[in-house]
């Protein structure tokens, strides 16, 4: 019988949260190898939002963002309902209903077409004001969306400001090679 003694022992544990246990904690995975522990957590809502630009976002991307937030356990219903109504799944459903009611001639909807969601909320509020309709809920939604967008922009800028581990400048590399050649 052949026994491999050099293979490190590995254990993987996953902590999950019940759907009925109140606020959800991030799912944590821990991997242990030869005394080292690597711990990864599900992304935060802020990290997910940072991947999207609400001034240039498609309905497909809105649905993708909502799915990622659900998977990470950080989906906020009140935040997302204002956005998901602009996602492909909801918009395609509207197109289907309008077609079946005979109001439109086509079921087609382009979920890849990007738009400025913040501007659309602003336009919606302005149209409601002109019609004398209430705007409080829409204004609260816009305020929250602008807050999420500002945080996402700040997070993207912060991530871009992190210095990369680039190769050393050629002069430094030549100096190091020269030093190694002299000492060798």
C-alpha positions, 0 to 999 in steps of 0.5 A: 500500500502506498501512503503519501505523507507529504500531502497537507491535511485540508479542512473546509468549513462553511457557516450559513445563516438561517433565513429566519434568523434576523439580519444576515451575517456574511457567509464565511468560508475557512480553509486550513492548510498546514497551520495557515488559515485563509478566510474569505467572506462574501462581498459587502453591498458597498463592494458590489455597488462599486462595480456599477455606475448608476449613471451608465447602467443597463437593465441586465446589469441591474438584474445582475447586481440584484442577484449578486446582492441576494447571493451575498446576503446583503440585499436590502429590499427597500434599496433594490425595489427602486432599482429592480423595476428598471431591470430586465426581468421587470421591464420585459414583464411589462413589455409582455403585458402591454403586448398581450393587452394589445397596447404595443405591437412588440414584446421586444426589450433591449436589456443591454441598453445603458441609461442614467438611472439617477437622471430617470429618477430626477425626470420622474420626480419633475413630471410628478411635480408638474402633474401635482402628484406626490413626490416624497417617496420618489425623492427618498428613493432618489436620495438613497440612490445618490447616496449609494452612487456616491459611495460606489464612486468613492470606493472605485476611486479608492481602489484605483488609488491603491499602488500596484506591485509593478516591476522595478524601474529598469535602473534599479533592476540593472543595479541589482543585477550588477550587485548580484554579479559582483557578489557571486 
